[in-house]
Amino acid sequence: MELRVFTEPQQGATYDDLLRVALEAERLGFGAFFRSDHYLHMGAVSGLPGPTDAWITLAGLARETKTIRLGTLMSAATFRLPGPLAISVAQVDEMSGGRVELGIGTGWFANEHAAYGIDFPPLGERFDRLGEQLEIITGLWETPLGETFSFSGKHYQLTDSPALPKPVQSPRPPLLIGGGGKVRTPQLAARFAQEFNMPFNSLEETSSQFERVRDACERSGRGRESIILSAAQVLCVGENEAEIERRALRIGREVSELRANGLAGTVDEVVAKIQSFANVGARRMYLQMLDLSDLDHLRLIAERVVPQVK
């Protein structure tokens, strides 16, 4: 089991906040540093100092880190045109020496689209757009040097693109697709993704969705075990009940709710829960770290949890 750090900077974080977490995660040996791709805070928080752009952030981190992998969970297909997004991700991949992963989804948070003037079509159309974006992004990256790429879809058209720049990773950076959609999500994951992520859901729902993704992979001819399965869960771990309570209070959550719906509790409790996700097929866990000032939280996981779940 690989443990990855996942942050939600739209809730209130500067680039320097994210850099501190990424550097500490790298020093401690975590597998990756991922961030959300959102432009508006959620819940009863101010969101100050305001959002940071995911790919601008990752470009900075690409130059200031050395070994840790970097990515999004998930970039919204509504936010960017697929051609420019392919350029941005390829450039950050080069800036990092080949450490980038692109998590991409339909987008779901209507309020942030309204707040920043971004179109938010109905879900069916968002899935259609995501499918075309995946075809375009992978097509641009995989087009041989010296050849051009064209695409004619309902929502996007490309004519004789030079398909540059190329990412460092060959044939392309890993793609992550995630979510609980029962039909189109597994189909897209089977067709395009190296990893499928089930975010913030119960073990039972996660297991069921993993099985749908495996089935979709089998139907596509790529094999049931050809895709990495992962889950994301909020993190709240302590050496004792007082420390667990303190960390829950800092993120505005109840300990009982976190124990039911996240990776929360003592070290032994969290190790057992991670093992339960491993038992249904998860090979990676994304640890949602909501208090970015609490680097001791990461150190506790690295020292006490990682050795028991590797």
N, C-alpha and C positions, 0 to 999 in steps of 0.2 A: 504494500500500500504506500503510495506517494502522497504526502501532504503538501498542499499548496496554499498560499496566503491570498485571500480575496478581500478587497477593500471597496467601500462605497463612498467615494469622495464627494458626491453630490450632497451628502448630509452635512458637509462643512469641513473642508480640508484644503490646504494650500498645496502647491507642488512640493514645497519643502517638507510638509508633513508626510507626503507620500514617499519622498526620497528617503526620509529617515526609516520608514517601515521597510522599504525595499532593500536598503543597505543592510539592515539588521536581519531581515529574512535571508538574504544572501549569505551573510556571515554565519548564520545558524544552520545553513544547509538545507533550507526548504527548497522544494522542487521548482517553484515558480512564484512570481508575483503577478497577480491579475487585478484588474480594476473593472468596476462597472462602467457603462457608457450611458450616462444620464445627464440631463441639463437642468433638472429641477429636483429639489429636496422632496422627501416623502415624510409624512407624519408631522407632528407638532414640534418642528425645529425651525430655526431661522434660516438655515442653509448658508449662513455667512461663513466664509467670505464670498460665496458664490461658486458656480460649477467650474470645473477644469475640463478641457477637452481631452478625451481619452487618448487619441493618437498623438496629440502634441505632448501630453504627459509621457507617453511611452517612448517617444523620440528622445526626450530629455533623459529618461531613465536608461535608455539604451547606451548613452554615452557615459553615464555615471555609475553603471554597474558593469560587472565583468563576466559573470557566469550564470546568474539566475535567468530562467526563462521568463518572458513577458507576454501578457495577452489581455484580451477583453472577454468579459463574461456578462452580457453579450453586447456587441455593437448592434445598433438598430439599423436595419436596411432602409428605414425611412429617412435617416439622417444624412446620408451621403450618396452621391451617384456612384455606381459600381466601378467605372473606369478610374476616377480620381481616388477612390478607396483602395483599389488595387495598387495604384502608384504609391500612396501613403504607406501602406503596409509593407510593400517591397522595399521602400526606402528605409523604414524603421528596421526591417530585417537586416539590411546592409549595415546600418548604423550600429546594430547590436552584434554583428558577426554571426548572424543566423540563429537568433534566440527567440523569434517572435511566433506567436500563435494567434490566429484570428477566430474569435468566437463571434458568431453573427446570428441574428434572429429577426423576427418580424417587427419588433418594437411593440410595446403594449401600453405605455403610460401616456394617455391622451392629454393630460394636463401640461406636460412638458412640451408637447407639440404646439398646443395653443399658446403657451407662454412665449415661445420663440419663433412662431410663425412657420412651423413645419407641417406640411400636409400629413394628415392621418386618415388614410382611406380605411374602408371596412376590412375586417380580418381576412376574408377571402382574397381580396386584392393584395393585401400585404403579403400573404403567402405566395401569390403569383409573382409579385415583385421580388421577393426573397429568392424564389427559384431561378428567376432570370439573372439576378445579381450573382448567384453562385455559379451559374454557367459562364457568365462574363468574367468574373474574377479568376476562376480556375482556367478558363480559356486563355486569358491574357498571360497569365503566369506560365502556362505550359506551351505556348506557341514557340516554336524553335526560333532562335536568333536568325534575323535576316528574312523572316516570313511575317506576314501581317495577319491580323485577326479581324473578322467581321461577324456581326450578330444582328439578326432581325427578329425582335420579339414584340410583344404587344406594348410593353412599357419602355423598352430601351432598344436603341439601334446604334451599332458601331460600324463604321465603314473604314476598312483598310487601316486599322490601328497598328502602329509599329510594335505594340505590345511591350513597351519598355516603361520603366526599368524592370529587370528581372530580380526576384529575390535571391538571396544567397542560398537558402535551403532548396534542394532539388528533389523532386520536381517543383515543390512549392512548400510554403509554410503549412503546418497542420491547421485544419479547419475543425472548429467545434460547433456543433449544433445541439440545442437543448430545448427542454420544455415538456409539457405534459400532453400535447396534442396527440390523439390516438392514431391518426391516419397519416396526415401529410408530414408531420414532424419526423416519424420514423422513416418514411420514404425518402425525405431529403437527407437525413443522416446517413442512410444506407448508400445513397448515390454519391454524396460529396464529402462526408466527414471522416476524419481519423478518430474523432472522439465524440461521444454523446454524453451530455451532462443533464442530470435531473436535479433541479434546484429546489431546496426548501420544501421537501415533501416527506411524507411518512415512509417508513421502510417498506410497507406493503405496496404503496403506490409506486415507489421507486422500483421495486422488484417487478411489478407488472409492466411498467414502461420499458425497463431493460429487456424484458422478454419480447415486447413488440418490436423493439429495435433489432434484436437478434433475428427475429422472424423476417423482418424487412431485409436485413442483410442476406439472409439465406435465399430469399426470393430473388434478390438482385444478382445472385451468383457469386458473391464475394466471401461467403462463409460466415457462420454465426459468431465466431470468435475473432473476427478480423477488425473489430472496432473496440477502442478503449471506452469503458463505461466509467462514469464518475458521478459524484453527487456533491452538492453544496449545502452546507449547514452553518447556521450561526454558531459562534464559538463563545463559550462562557465557562471556563475551567478554573478551579481553585484548589489549593492545598487543603482547605477546610471550608466549612459552611460559611463562616464569616467572610472569607475571601470571595467565595462564589456570590454571596449576597451583594458584596460591594461592587463586583464587576457587573452584575445584573442591574443594579441601581444606576450605574454610570451610563448604561445604554437604554435606560427607561423600560426595562422588562422585568417580569416576575420570574423568580427562580423556578417555580413549579411549571410555568408555561414553557420556559426554556428547556427544562428537562424533558418535557413531552415533545417539543418541536425542534430541538437543536442538539448540538454537541455540548451539553452542559452538565455540570456536576463535578465530582472529584475526578482525579486522574484515572482511577480504576473504572469509574462509570463511563468515562469518555472512551477509554480504550475498548471497553466491551461494546459500546455502540458503534465505533468504527469497525470493529470486527464483524458486527451484524451486517453492515453494508458490504463488507468484503465477501461475506457469505452469499450474497445475492449477485455478486459479480463486479462490484465497484473496485477499480484499481487505483483510483485517485479520489481524494477528498479535498474540496475547496473550503477552507476555514474562513468564514465571513467574520472579519475583524472590524467591529463597529467603533471601538474606542482606539483611535490611532495613536493616542498618547501613551497607551499601556504596553510598552515594549516588554515589560516583565511577563506579560501574558504569552507572548511569542517564546520567550526564553523558557518558560515552564513547559510549553508544548514540546520544544526542541529537546529539552533535557529529560523529561519524564514520559512523554507520550510517544514520540518518534521511535525511540529504541524498542518499544513494545509492539509497534505495528509494521515495522519494515519487513 
